[in-house]
């Protein structure tokens, strides 16, 4: 695990612009891995409940971002209730990449090309800091959830299913 601020992505630029203190963690991403968040938590040696995956969802032409721990599943009904949207589904991967400007496994809630409403699972409040994608595979950012919410305009709600 390497900690550095020498990495620049749209996500780190957004945090720098907002004056948020954060830590960049780099790790060697295995190109065969498709469970990006769990891979990051394992390689960084942190609890999978503290590593949050960025999930893009869609309802018709409306998009939203959900952040849930990598060990949990997203409760689409709960998220839809929070956002006032019906018939939410996971966004098409290609559409998510076009909308955010990031590749799968590197989609960050920060610095997206076309920002969407963000909801962070309330479990994030149990940690002094959480980890999210830094905008590139092999890069995670560590920061307080409240600061992430401030910069993204996110709200907190129970949207994760841990069963």
DSSP file (Angstrom, degrees, kcal/mol; ACC not computed):
  #  RESIDUE AA STRUCTURE BP1 BP2  ACC     N-H-->O    O-->H-N    N-H-->O    O-->H-N    TCO  KAPPA ALPHA  PHI   PSI    X-CA   Y-CA   Z-CA
    1    1 A X              0   0    0      0, 0.0     2,-0.5     0, 0.0    26,-0.2   0.000 360.0 360.0 360.0 131.1    0.0    0.0    0.0
    2    2 A X  E     -A   26   0A   0     24,-1.7    24,-2.7     2,-0.0     2,-0.5  -0.965 360.0-156.9-119.6 130.3    1.4    3.4   -1.0
    3    3 A X  E     +A   25   0A   0     -2,-0.5     2,-0.3    22,-0.2    22,-0.2  -0.917  33.0 135.7-108.1 130.9    0.1    6.6    0.4
    4    4 A X        -     0   0    0     20,-1.5    20,-0.5    -2,-0.5     3,-0.1  -0.986  50.5-147.0-164.3 156.7    0.7    9.7   -1.7
    5    5 A X  S    S+     0   0    0     -2,-0.3    20,-0.0     1,-0.1    -1,-0.0   0.185  79.3  97.5-112.0  13.5   -1.0   12.8   -3.0
    6    6 A X        +     0   0    0     18,-0.1     2,-0.4     2,-0.0    -1,-0.1   0.597  61.0  95.3 -78.1  -9.4    1.0   12.8   -6.2
    7    7 A X        -     0   0    0     -3,-0.1     2,-0.5     5,-0.0    -3,-0.0  -0.665  59.4-164.2 -82.4 133.4   -1.9   11.1   -8.0
    8    8 A X        +     0   0    0     -2,-0.4     2,-0.3     4,-0.1    -2,-0.0  -0.977  22.0 147.2-123.6 123.1   -4.2   13.5   -9.9
    9    9 A X     >  -     0   0    0     -2,-0.5     4,-2.5   127,-0.0     5,-0.2  -0.873  64.1 -96.0-136.0 168.8   -7.7   12.5  -11.0
   10   10 A X  H  > S+     0   0    0     -2,-0.3     4,-2.1     1,-0.2   101,-0.1   0.845 126.2  56.4 -56.3 -30.6  -10.9   14.5  -11.4
   11   11 A X  H  > S+     0   0    0    123,-0.4     4,-1.8     2,-0.2    -1,-0.2   0.935 109.0  42.8 -67.2 -46.4  -11.8   13.1   -7.9
   12   12 A X  H  > S+     0   0    0    122,-0.4     4,-2.8     1,-0.2    -2,-0.2   0.873 112.5  54.6 -68.7 -35.0   -8.6   14.4   -6.2
   13   13 A X  H  X S+     0   0    0     -4,-2.5     4,-2.7     2,-0.2    -1,-0.2   0.913 106.5  51.6 -62.7 -41.6   -9.0   17.7   -8.1
   14   14 A X  H  X S+     0   0    0     -4,-2.1     4,-1.7    -5,-0.2    -2,-0.2   0.909 112.7  45.5 -61.1 -42.3  -12.6   18.1   -6.7
   15   15 A X  H  X>S+     0   0    0     -4,-1.8     5,-2.5     2,-0.2     4,-0.6   0.908 112.8  49.9 -68.7 -41.5  -11.3   17.5   -3.2
   16   16 A X  H ><5S+     0   0    0     -4,-2.8     3,-1.0     1,-0.2    -2,-0.2   0.927 110.6  50.1 -61.4 -44.7   -8.4   19.8   -3.6
   17   17 A X  H 3<5S+     0   0    0     -4,-2.7    -1,-0.2     1,-0.3    -2,-0.2   0.865 112.1  47.7 -61.5 -37.2  -10.7   22.6   -4.9
   18   18 A X  H 3<5S-     0   0    0     -4,-1.7    -1,-0.3    -5,-0.2    -2,-0.2   0.518 112.8-120.2 -82.5  -5.6  -13.0   22.1   -1.9
   19   19 A X  T <<5 +     0   0    0     -3,-1.0     2,-0.4    -4,-0.6    -3,-0.2   0.817  56.6 157.7  72.4  30.7  -10.1   22.2    0.5
   20   20 A X      < -     0   0    0     -5,-2.5     2,-0.4    -6,-0.1    -1,-0.2  -0.750  40.1-131.5 -93.2 132.1  -10.8   18.7    1.9
   21   21 A X        +     0   0    0     -2,-0.4   123,-0.4     2,-0.0     2,-0.3  -0.663  42.2 153.3 -78.6 134.0   -8.0   16.7    3.6
   22   22 A X        -     0   0    0     -2,-0.4     2,-0.4   121,-0.1   121,-0.2  -0.955  37.6-126.7-153.4 167.1   -7.8   13.1    2.2
   23   23 A X  E     - B   0 142A   0    119,-2.0   119,-2.6    -2,-0.3     2,-0.5  -0.984  16.5-142.2-123.8 134.8   -5.3   10.3    1.8
   24   24 A X  E     - B   0 141A   0    -20,-0.5   -20,-1.5    -2,-0.4     2,-0.5  -0.829  15.1-166.4 -94.8 131.3   -4.6    8.6   -1.5
   25   25 A X  E     -AB   3 140A   0    115,-3.1   115,-2.8    -2,-0.5     2,-0.3  -0.982   3.2-164.4-118.6 125.0   -3.9    4.8   -1.3
   26   26 A X  E     +AB   2 139A   0    -24,-2.7   -24,-1.7    -2,-0.5     2,-0.3  -0.835  12.1 169.8-106.7 146.5   -2.5    3.0   -4.3
   27   27 A X        -     0   0    0    111,-2.0     2,-1.0    -2,-0.3    17,-0.1  -0.972  43.3 -95.3-148.8 161.0   -2.4   -0.7   -4.8
   28   28 A X        -     0   0    0     -2,-0.3     2,-0.3    15,-0.1   110,-0.1  -0.688  41.1-147.3 -83.3 103.3   -1.6   -3.1   -7.6
   29   29 A X        -     0   0    0     -2,-1.0     2,-0.7   108,-0.2   108,-0.0  -0.528   8.8-133.7 -71.7 132.5   -4.9   -3.9   -9.3
   30   30 A X    >   -     0   0    0     -2,-0.3     3,-2.2     1,-0.1    -1,-0.1  -0.805   8.4-145.6 -87.1 117.2   -5.2   -7.4  -10.8
   31   31 A X  T 3  S+     0   0    0     -2,-0.7    -1,-0.1     1,-0.3    -2,-0.0   0.703  98.0  59.6 -58.1 -21.1   -6.6   -7.1  -14.3
   32   32 A X  T 3  S+     0   0    0      2,-0.0    -1,-0.3    -3,-0.0     2,-0.3   0.657  86.2  97.1 -81.0 -15.5   -8.4  -10.4  -13.8
   33   33 A X    <   +     0   0    0     -3,-2.2     3,-0.1     1,-0.1    -4,-0.0  -0.555  39.7 171.5 -79.5 135.1  -10.4   -9.1  -10.8
   34   34 A X        +     0   0    0     -2,-0.3     2,-1.1     1,-0.1     3,-0.2   0.398  66.2  81.2-117.3  -3.5  -13.9   -7.8  -11.3
   35   35 A X     >  +     0   0    0      1,-0.2     4,-2.5     2,-0.1     5,-0.2  -0.624  61.0 170.4 -98.8  72.2  -14.8   -7.4   -7.6
   36   36 A X  H  >  +     0   0    0     -2,-1.1     4,-2.4     1,-0.2    -1,-0.2   0.853  67.3  47.0 -58.0 -45.9  -13.0   -4.0   -7.5
   37   37 A X  H  > S+     0   0    0      2,-0.2     4,-2.6     1,-0.2    -1,-0.2   0.918 114.2  45.9 -66.6 -44.1  -14.1   -2.8   -4.1
   38   38 A X  H  > S+     0   0    0      2,-0.2     4,-2.5     1,-0.2    -1,-0.2   0.892 111.9  53.0 -66.2 -38.5  -13.4   -6.1   -2.3
   39   39 A X  H  X S+     0   0    0     -4,-2.5     4,-2.8     2,-0.2     5,-0.2   0.933 110.5  47.8 -59.2 -46.2  -10.0   -6.3   -4.0
   40   40 A X  H  X S+     0   0    0     -4,-2.4     4,-2.3     2,-0.2    -2,-0.2   0.929 111.9  48.8 -62.3 -46.3   -9.2   -2.8   -2.8
   41   41 A X  H  X>S+     0   0    0     -4,-2.6     5,-2.3     1,-0.2     4,-0.8   0.917 114.1  46.5 -60.6 -43.6  -10.2   -3.5    0.8
   42   42 A X  H ><5S+     0   0    0     -4,-2.5     3,-0.6     1,-0.2    -2,-0.2   0.943 115.0  44.7 -63.8 -49.5   -8.2   -6.7    0.9
   43   43 A X  H 3<5S+     0   0    0     -4,-2.8    -1,-0.2     1,-0.2    -2,-0.2   0.798 116.1  46.8 -69.3 -28.1   -5.1   -5.2   -0.6
   44   44 A X  H 3<5S-     0   0    0     -4,-2.3    -1,-0.2    -5,-0.2    -2,-0.2   0.562 108.9-126.0 -88.2  -8.5   -5.3   -2.1    1.6
   45   45 A X  T <<5 +     0   0    0     -4,-0.8     2,-0.3    -3,-0.6    -3,-0.2   0.865  62.1 133.8  69.7  37.0   -5.9   -4.3    4.7
   46   46 A X      < -     0   0    0     -5,-2.3    -1,-0.2    -6,-0.2     2,-0.2  -0.797  65.7 -87.5-117.7 162.7   -9.1   -2.6    5.8
   47   47 A X    >>  -     0   0    0     -2,-0.3     3,-2.2     1,-0.1     4,-0.6  -0.448  33.0-132.7 -64.3 131.8  -12.5   -3.8    6.9
   48   48 A X  T 34 S+     0   0    0      1,-0.3    22,-0.9     2,-0.2    23,-0.7   0.704 106.0  65.0 -63.3 -17.8  -14.8   -4.3    3.9
   49   49 A X  T 34 S+     0   0    0      1,-0.2    -1,-0.3    20,-0.2    20,-0.1   0.642 100.6  51.1 -76.7 -13.8  -17.5   -2.4    5.7
   50   50 A X  T <4 S+     0   0    0     -3,-2.2    81,-2.3    80,-0.1     2,-0.6   0.582  94.5  80.8 -96.8 -13.5  -15.3    0.7    5.6
   51   51 A X  B  < S-c  131   0A   0     -4,-0.6    19,-2.6    -3,-0.3     2,-0.5  -0.852  70.0-157.5 -95.9 121.8  -14.7    0.5    1.8
   52   52 A X  E     -E   69   0B   0     79,-3.1    81,-0.4    -2,-0.6     2,-0.3  -0.862   4.0-145.1-107.6 131.0  -17.6    1.9   -0.2
   53   53 A X  E     -E   68   0B   0     15,-3.1    15,-1.4    -2,-0.5     2,-0.7  -0.675  14.9-129.5 -91.4 148.1  -18.4    1.0   -3.8
   54   54 A X  E     -E   67   0B   0     53,-0.3     2,-0.5    -2,-0.3    13,-0.2  -0.871  27.9-173.2 -99.3 115.7  -19.8    3.6   -6.2
   55   55 A X  E     -E   66   0B   0     11,-2.9    11,-2.8    -2,-0.7     2,-0.5  -0.934  13.9-148.0-115.0 129.8  -22.9    2.3   -8.0
   56   56 A X  E     -E   65   0B   0     -2,-0.5    35,-2.7     9,-0.2     2,-0.3  -0.828  20.3-177.1 -95.4 130.5  -24.6    4.1  -10.8
   57   57 A X  E     -EF  64  90B   0      7,-2.6     7,-2.0    -2,-0.5     2,-0.3  -0.852   5.7-159.6-123.2 161.4  -28.4    3.5  -11.0
   58   58 A X  E     -EF  63  89B   0     31,-2.9    31,-2.0    -2,-0.3     2,-0.4  -0.991  17.8-171.4-143.2 149.0  -30.9    4.8  -13.5
   59   59 A X  E >  S-E   62   0B   0      3,-2.5     3,-2.5    -2,-0.3     2,-0.3  -0.921  77.7 -49.6-136.9 110.3  -34.7    5.3  -13.8
   60   60 A X  T 3  S-     0   0    0     -2,-0.4    27,-0.0    27,-0.3     0, 0.0  -0.478 125.1 -22.1  55.9-117.5  -35.6    6.2  -17.3
   61   61 A X  T 3  S+     0   0    0     -2,-0.3     2,-0.4    -3,-0.1    -1,-0.3   0.318 117.0 101.4-103.6   8.2  -33.1    9.0  -18.2
   62   62 A X  E <   -E   59   0B   0     -3,-2.5    -3,-2.5    54,-0.0     2,-0.3  -0.778  53.7-164.0 -95.8 136.7  -32.4   10.0  -14.6
   63   63 A X  E     +E   58   0B   0     -2,-0.4    54,-0.7    -5,-0.2     2,-0.3  -0.818   9.1 178.6-115.9 156.9  -29.2    8.8  -13.0
   64   64 A X  E     -Eg  57 117B   0     -7,-2.0    -7,-2.6    -2,-0.3     2,-0.4  -0.969  22.8-127.7-149.9 162.8  -28.1    8.6   -9.3
   65   65 A X  E     -Eg  56 118B   0     52,-3.2    54,-2.3    -2,-0.3     2,-0.4  -0.951  18.9-167.8-116.2 131.9  -25.0    7.4   -7.4
   66   66 A X  E     -Eg  55 119B   0    -11,-2.8   -11,-2.9    -2,-0.4     2,-0.6  -0.975   5.1-159.7-119.3 133.8  -25.3    5.1   -4.4
   67   67 A X  E     +Eg  54 120B   0     52,-2.5    54,-2.8    -2,-0.4     2,-0.3  -0.958  23.6 158.5-114.5 117.2  -22.4    4.4   -2.1
   68   68 A X  E     -E   53   0B   0    -15,-1.4   -15,-3.1    -2,-0.6     6,-0.1  -0.946  48.9 -85.9-133.1 154.3  -22.6    1.2   -0.1
   69   69 A X  E >   -E   52   0B   0     -2,-0.3     3,-2.0   -17,-0.3   -17,-0.3  -0.278  39.3-120.2 -57.1 146.0  -20.0   -0.9    1.7
   70   70 A X  T 3  S+     0   0    0    -19,-2.6   -32,-0.2   -22,-0.9   -21,-0.1   0.752 113.1  57.2 -62.9 -23.0  -18.4   -3.4   -0.7
   71   71 A X  T 3  S+     0   0    0    -23,-0.7    -1,-0.3   -20,-0.3     2,-0.2   0.520 102.7  70.3 -83.8  -4.8  -19.6   -6.3    1.5
   72   72 A X  S <  S-     0   0    0     -3,-2.0     2,-0.3   -24,-0.2    90,-0.2  -0.616  75.7-125.9-109.8 167.9  -23.2   -5.2    1.2
   73   73 A X  E     -I  161   0C   0     88,-2.6    88,-3.2    -2,-0.2     2,-0.4  -0.818  31.1-107.9-106.9 152.6  -25.8   -5.1   -1.6
   74   74 A X  E     -I  160   0C   0     -2,-0.3     2,-1.1    86,-0.2    86,-0.2  -0.670  20.6-140.9 -80.3 131.7  -27.7   -2.0   -2.7
   75   75 A X     >  -     0   0    0     84,-3.4     4,-2.3    -2,-0.4     5,-0.2  -0.808  17.2-170.5 -91.3  96.9  -31.4   -2.0   -1.7
   76   76 A X  H  > S+     0   0    0     -2,-1.1     4,-2.7     1,-0.2    -1,-0.2   0.837  82.3  54.1 -60.7 -35.5  -32.9   -0.4   -4.9
   77   77 A X  H  > S+     0   0    0      2,-0.2     4,-2.2     1,-0.2    -1,-0.2   0.927 109.8  46.9 -65.6 -44.1  -36.3    0.0   -3.3
   78   78 A X  H  > S+     0   0    0      2,-0.2     4,-2.0     1,-0.2    -2,-0.2   0.914 113.9  48.1 -63.9 -42.4  -34.8    2.0   -0.3
   79   79 A X  H  X S+     0   0    0     -4,-2.3     4,-2.4    80,-0.2     5,-0.2   0.920 110.1  52.2 -64.1 -43.4  -32.8    4.1   -2.7
   80   80 A X  H  X>S+     0   0    0     -4,-2.7     5,-2.1     1,-0.2     4,-1.5   0.890 108.4  51.3 -59.3 -39.8  -35.8    4.8   -4.9
   81   81 A X  H  <5S+     0   0    0     -4,-2.2    -1,-0.2     2,-0.2    -2,-0.2   0.901 110.3  48.9 -64.3 -40.8  -37.8    5.9   -1.8
   82   82 A X  H  <5S+     0   0    0     -4,-2.0    -2,-0.2     1,-0.2    -1,-0.2   0.907 119.4  37.9 -64.0 -41.9  -35.0    8.3   -0.8
   83   83 A X  H  <5S-     0   0    0     -4,-2.4    -1,-0.2     2,-0.2    -2,-0.2   0.582 106.5-122.2 -87.9 -10.8  -34.7    9.8   -4.3
   84   84 A X  T  <5 +     0   0    0     -4,-1.5     2,-0.4     1,-0.3    -3,-0.2   0.823  68.8 132.7  71.2  30.4  -38.5    9.7   -5.1
   85   85 A X      < -     0   0    0     -5,-2.1     3,-0.3    -6,-0.2     2,-0.3  -0.920  43.1-151.9-117.3 141.1  -37.8    7.5   -8.2
   86   86 A X  S    S+     0   0    0     -2,-0.4    -9,-0.0     1,-0.2     0, 0.0  -0.747  72.3  23.4-106.7 158.9  -39.6    4.4   -9.2
   87   87 A X  S    S-     0   0    0     -2,-0.3   -27,-0.3     1,-0.2    -1,-0.2   0.888  76.4-179.5  57.6  44.9  -38.3    1.4  -11.2
   88   88 A X        +     0   0    0     -3,-0.3     2,-0.3   -12,-0.1   -29,-0.2  -0.493   3.1 172.5 -71.2 144.5  -34.6    2.0  -10.4
   89   89 A X  E     -F   58   0B   0    -31,-2.0   -31,-2.9    -2,-0.2     2,-0.1  -0.955  43.4 -80.3-144.6 162.2  -32.2   -0.4  -11.9
   90   90 A X  E     -F   57   0B   0     -2,-0.3   -33,-0.3   -33,-0.2     3,-0.1  -0.445  57.8-109.6 -62.3 137.7  -28.4   -0.6  -12.1
   91   91 A X        -     0   0    0    -35,-2.7   -35,-0.1   -27,-0.1     2,-0.1  -0.363  36.7 -93.4 -68.8 148.5  -27.2    1.7  -14.9
   92   92 A X     >  -     0   0    0      1,-0.1     4,-2.7    -3,-0.1     3,-0.2  -0.434  36.5-126.6 -57.2 131.1  -25.9    0.1  -18.1
   93   93 A X  H  > S+     0   0    0      1,-0.2     4,-2.2     2,-0.2     5,-0.2   0.876 109.0  49.5 -53.3 -42.1  -22.1   -0.1  -17.6
   94   94 A X  H  > S+     0   0    0      1,-0.2     4,-2.3     2,-0.2    -1,-0.2   0.901 112.0  48.6 -65.0 -39.9  -21.3    1.7  -20.8
   95   95 A X  H  > S+     0   0    0     -3,-0.2     4,-2.7     2,-0.2    -2,-0.2   0.891 110.0  52.3 -66.2 -39.2  -23.8    4.5  -19.9
   96   96 A X  H  X S+     0   0    0     -4,-2.7     4,-2.3     2,-0.2     6,-0.4   0.909 110.8  47.6 -62.8 -41.7  -22.2    4.8  -16.4
   97   97 A X  H  X S+     0   0    0     -4,-2.2     4,-2.4    -5,-0.2     5,-0.3   0.916 113.6  46.9 -66.3 -43.1  -18.8    5.2  -17.9
   98   98 A X  H  < S+     0   0    0     -4,-2.3    -2,-0.2     1,-0.2    -1,-0.2   0.926 114.8  46.8 -63.6 -44.0  -20.0    7.8  -20.4
   99   99 A X  H  < S+     0   0    0     -4,-2.7    15,-1.8     1,-0.2    -2,-0.2   0.896 122.4  32.9 -66.8 -41.1  -21.8    9.8  -17.8
  100  100 A X  H  < S-     0   0    0     -4,-2.3    13,-2.2    13,-0.2    -1,-0.2   0.775  94.9-130.8 -89.6 -27.1  -19.0    9.7  -15.2
  101  101 A X  S  < S+     0   0    0     -4,-2.4     2,-0.3     1,-0.4    -3,-0.1   0.558  73.4 107.5  84.0   8.2  -16.0    9.8  -17.4
  102  102 A X        -     0   0    0     -6,-0.4    -1,-0.4    -5,-0.3     2,-0.2  -0.788  69.7-117.1-115.9 159.4  -14.5    6.9  -15.4
  103  103 A X    >   -     0   0    0     -2,-0.3     3,-2.2    32,-0.2     4,-0.3  -0.614  46.9 -83.3 -89.5 156.3  -14.0    3.3  -16.2
  104  104 A X  T 3  S+     0   0    0      1,-0.3    -1,-0.1    -2,-0.2    33,-0.1  -0.305 121.5  29.1 -55.7 140.3  -15.7    0.5  -14.3
  105  105 A X  T 3  S+     0   0    0    -51,-0.2    33,-0.3     2,-0.1    -1,-0.3   0.351 120.6  59.3  86.0  -6.3  -13.8   -0.3  -11.1
  106  106 A X    <   +     0   0    0     -3,-2.2     2,-0.5    29,-0.1    -2,-0.2   0.243  67.0 131.1-133.2   8.8  -12.6    3.3  -11.1
  107  107 A X        -     0   0    0     -4,-0.3    26,-0.3   -53,-0.2   -53,-0.3  -0.539  38.1-167.4 -71.3 120.8  -15.9    5.2  -10.9
  108  108 A X        -     0   0    0     -2,-0.5    26,-0.1     2,-0.2    -6,-0.1  -0.775  29.9-133.4-104.8 151.1  -15.6    7.8   -8.1
  109  109 A X  S    S+     0   0    0     -2,-0.3     3,-0.3    24,-0.3     2,-0.3   0.622  90.7  75.5 -74.0 -10.5  -18.5    9.7   -6.6
  110  110 A X  S    S+     0   0    0     23,-0.3    -2,-0.2     1,-0.2   -99,-0.2  -0.765  97.8   9.0-104.0 144.8  -16.2   12.8   -6.9
  111  111 A X  S    S+     0   0    0     -2,-0.3    -1,-0.2  -100,-0.2  -100,-0.1   0.769  76.9 173.1  66.6  28.4  -15.4   14.7  -10.1
  112  112 A X        -     0   0    0     -3,-0.3     3,-0.5     1,-0.1   -11,-0.2  -0.421  40.3-126.2 -71.1 145.7  -17.8   13.0  -12.4
  113  113 A X  S    S+     0   0    0    -13,-2.2     2,-0.5     1,-0.3   -13,-0.2   0.921 107.5  20.3 -55.3 -48.0  -18.2   14.4  -15.9
  114  114 A X  S    S-     0   0    0    -15,-1.8    -1,-0.3   -16,-0.0   -13,-0.0  -0.872  94.2-141.0-124.1  95.0  -22.0   14.7  -15.4
  115  115 A X        -     0   0    0     -3,-0.5     2,-0.3    -2,-0.5   -52,-0.1  -0.190  18.0-166.7 -60.3 147.6  -22.7   14.7  -11.6
  116  116 A X        -     0   0    0     -7,-0.2   -52,-0.2   -54,-0.1    -4,-0.1  -0.853  37.6 -76.0-125.8 161.7  -25.8   12.9  -10.4
  117  117 A X  E     -g   64   0B   0    -54,-0.7   -52,-3.2    -2,-0.3     2,-0.4  -0.338  52.2-146.6 -57.1 142.5  -27.5   12.9   -7.0
  118  118 A X  E     -g   65   0B   0     34,-0.2    37,-1.6    35,-0.2     2,-0.4  -0.943  17.3-173.3-120.5 134.9  -25.5   10.9   -4.4
  119  119 A X  E     -gh  66 155B   0    -54,-2.3   -52,-2.5    -2,-0.4     2,-0.5  -0.998   9.1-159.7-126.3 128.7  -26.8    8.9   -1.5
  120  120 A X  E     -gh  67 156B   0     35,-2.8    37,-1.9    -2,-0.4   -52,-0.2  -0.905  29.1-108.6-108.1 131.7  -24.4    7.4    1.0
  121  121 A X  E >   - h   0 157B   0    -54,-2.8     3,-2.1    -2,-0.5    37,-0.2  -0.330  27.1-123.8 -58.0 138.6  -25.4    4.4    3.1
  122  122 A X  G >  S+     0   0    0     35,-1.7     3,-1.8     1,-0.3     4,-0.2   0.686 103.2  79.0 -60.5 -19.9  -25.8    5.6    6.7
  123  123 A X  G >  S+     0   0    0      1,-0.3     3,-1.8    34,-0.2    -1,-0.3   0.725  76.5  75.9 -62.6 -18.5  -23.3    3.0    7.9
  124  124 A X  G X  S+     0   0    0     -3,-2.1     3,-1.5     1,-0.3    21,-0.3   0.793  82.1  67.5 -61.0 -27.2  -20.6    5.4    6.7
  125  125 A X  G <  S+     0   0    0     -3,-1.8    -1,-0.3     1,-0.3    -2,-0.2   0.630  86.3  69.2 -70.5 -12.2  -21.3    7.5    9.8
  126  126 A X  G <  S+     0   0    0     -3,-1.8     2,-0.4    -4,-0.2    -1,-0.3   0.588  93.6  68.5 -79.2 -10.5  -19.9    4.6   12.0
  127  127 A X  S <  S-     0   0    0     -3,-1.5    18,-0.4    -4,-0.2     3,-0.1  -0.866  75.2-139.9-113.1 142.1  -16.4    5.3   10.7
  128  128 A X  S    S+     0   0    0     -2,-0.4     2,-0.3     1,-0.2    17,-0.2   0.878  96.2   5.8 -62.6 -34.8  -14.2    8.3   11.3
  129  129 A X  S    S-     0   0    0     15,-0.2    15,-0.3    16,-0.1     2,-0.3  -0.987  70.6-155.9-144.8 152.0  -13.2    8.0    7.6
  130  130 A X  E     - D   0 143A   0     13,-3.0    13,-2.3    -2,-0.3     2,-0.4  -0.765  16.8-123.6-120.9 170.9  -14.3    5.8    4.7
  131  131 A X  E     +cD  51 142A   0    -81,-2.3   -79,-3.1    -2,-0.3     2,-0.3  -0.946  30.2 169.6-117.6 136.9  -12.6    4.7    1.5
  132  132 A X  E     - D   0 141A   0      9,-2.2     9,-3.3    -2,-0.4   -79,-0.1  -0.904  44.9 -74.3-137.1 166.5  -14.0    5.3   -2.0
  133  133 A X  E     - D   0 140A   0    -81,-0.4   -23,-0.3   -26,-0.3   -24,-0.3  -0.344  32.2-147.1 -62.7 141.1  -12.6    5.0   -5.5
  134  134 A X        -     0   0    0      5,-2.8  -122,-0.4     2,-0.5  -123,-0.4   0.341  54.5 -88.4 -92.8   6.0  -10.1    7.6   -6.5
  135  135 A X  S    S+     0   0    0      4,-0.3     2,-0.3     1,-0.2   -32,-0.2   0.548 105.7  63.8 101.5   8.7  -11.1    7.7  -10.1
  136  136 A X  S >  S-     0   0    0      3,-0.5     3,-1.7   -31,-0.2    -2,-0.5  -0.968  92.3 -94.8-157.9 144.8   -8.8    5.0  -11.4
  137  137 A X  T 3  S+     0   0    0     -2,-0.3  -108,-0.2     1,-0.3   -31,-0.1  -0.445 114.6  28.6 -60.8 134.4   -8.4    1.3  -10.8
  138  138 A X  T 3  S+     0   0    0    -33,-0.3  -111,-2.0     1,-0.2     2,-0.4   0.512 102.0  98.8  90.8   5.6   -5.8    0.8   -8.1
  139  139 A X  E <   +B   26   0A   0     -3,-1.7    -5,-2.8  -113,-0.2    -3,-0.5  -0.987  44.4 175.5-129.8 123.6   -6.5    4.2   -6.4
  140  140 A X  E     -BD  25 133A   0   -115,-2.8  -115,-3.1    -2,-0.4     2,-0.4  -0.946  18.3-143.6-123.5 149.7   -8.7    4.7   -3.3
  141  141 A X  E     -BD  24 132A   0     -9,-3.3    -9,-2.2    -2,-0.3     2,-0.5  -0.922   5.8-154.4-113.5 137.5   -9.3    7.8   -1.3
  142  142 A X  E     +BD  23 131A   0   -119,-2.6  -119,-2.0    -2,-0.4     2,-0.3  -0.949  34.9 133.3-112.0 124.9   -9.7    7.9    2.5
  143  143 A X  E     - D   0 130A   0    -13,-2.3   -13,-3.0    -2,-0.5     2,-0.1  -0.982  59.6 -75.4-161.7 162.8  -11.7   10.8    3.9
  144  144 A X     >  -     0   0    0   -123,-0.4     4,-2.0    -2,-0.3     3,-0.5  -0.447  37.5-132.4 -65.7 138.0  -14.5   11.6    6.4
  145  145 A X  H  > S+     0   0    0    -18,-0.4     4,-2.5   -21,-0.3     5,-0.2   0.853 106.4  58.5 -59.5 -35.4  -17.9   10.7    5.1
  146  146 A X  H  > S+     0   0    0      1,-0.2     4,-2.0     2,-0.2    -1,-0.2   0.874 106.3  48.0 -64.3 -36.2  -19.3   14.1    6.1
  147  147 A X  H  > S+     0   0    0     -3,-0.5     4,-2.5     2,-0.2     5,-0.2   0.898 110.1  51.7 -70.5 -40.3  -16.7   15.8    3.9
  148  148 A X  H  X S+     0   0    0     -4,-2.0     4,-2.2     1,-0.2     6,-0.3   0.927 111.2  48.5 -58.9 -44.3  -17.5   13.5    1.0
  149  149 A X  H  X>S+     0   0    0     -4,-2.5     4,-1.6     1,-0.2     5,-1.2   0.889 110.2  51.6 -63.7 -40.1  -21.2   14.4    1.5
  150  150 A X  H  <5S+     0   0    0     -4,-2.0    -2,-0.2     1,-0.2    -1,-0.2   0.939 113.1  43.6 -62.7 -46.9  -20.4   18.1    1.6
  151  151 A X  H  <5S+     0   0    0     -4,-2.5    -2,-0.2     1,-0.2    -1,-0.2   0.862 122.9  36.3 -69.7 -36.4  -18.5   18.0   -1.7
  152  152 A X  H  <5S-     0   0    0     -4,-2.2   -34,-0.2    -5,-0.2    -1,-0.2   0.566 104.3-121.6 -93.4  -9.1  -20.9   15.8   -3.6
  153  153 A X  T  <5 +     0   0    0     -4,-1.6   -35,-0.2    -5,-0.2    -3,-0.2   0.751  57.8 163.5  73.0  23.3  -24.1   17.2   -2.1
  154  154 A X      < -     0   0    0     -5,-1.2     2,-0.3    -6,-0.3   -35,-0.2  -0.233  30.0-147.5 -75.2 160.7  -24.9   13.7   -0.8
  155  155 A X  E     -h  119   0B   0    -37,-1.6   -35,-2.8    -3,-0.1     2,-0.4  -0.893  16.6-121.9-120.7 159.1  -27.4   12.6    1.8
  156  156 A X  E     +h  120   0B   0     -2,-0.3     2,-0.3   -37,-0.2   -35,-0.2  -0.827  40.9 148.7-102.2 138.9  -27.2    9.7    4.1
  157  157 A X  E     -h  121   0B   0    -37,-1.9   -35,-1.7    -2,-0.4     2,-1.2  -0.977  56.1 -91.7-160.0 160.3  -29.8    7.0    4.3
  158  158 A X        +     0   0    0     -2,-0.3   -37,-0.1   -37,-0.2    -2,-0.0  -0.674  65.2 138.0 -78.1  98.3  -30.2    3.2    5.0
  159  159 A X        +     0   0    0     -2,-1.2   -84,-3.4   -92,-0.1     2,-0.3   0.368  39.8  92.8-124.3   0.6  -29.7    1.9    1.4
  160  160 A X  E     -I   74   0C   0    -86,-0.2     2,-0.5    -3,-0.2   -86,-0.2  -0.755  56.7-153.1-101.1 145.5  -27.5   -1.1    2.0
  161  161 A X  E     -I   73   0C   0    -88,-3.2   -88,-2.6    -2,-0.3   -93,-0.0  -0.971   9.8-176.3-114.8 116.2  -28.6   -4.7    2.6
  162  162 A X              0   0    0     -2,-0.5    -1,-0.1   -90,-0.2   -88,-0.0   0.331 360.0 360.0 -96.0   6.9  -26.0   -6.7    4.7
  163  163 A X              0   0    0    -90,-0.1    -1,-0.2     0, 0.0   -91,-0.1   0.499 360.0 360.0 -85.6 360.0  -27.8  -10.0    4.5
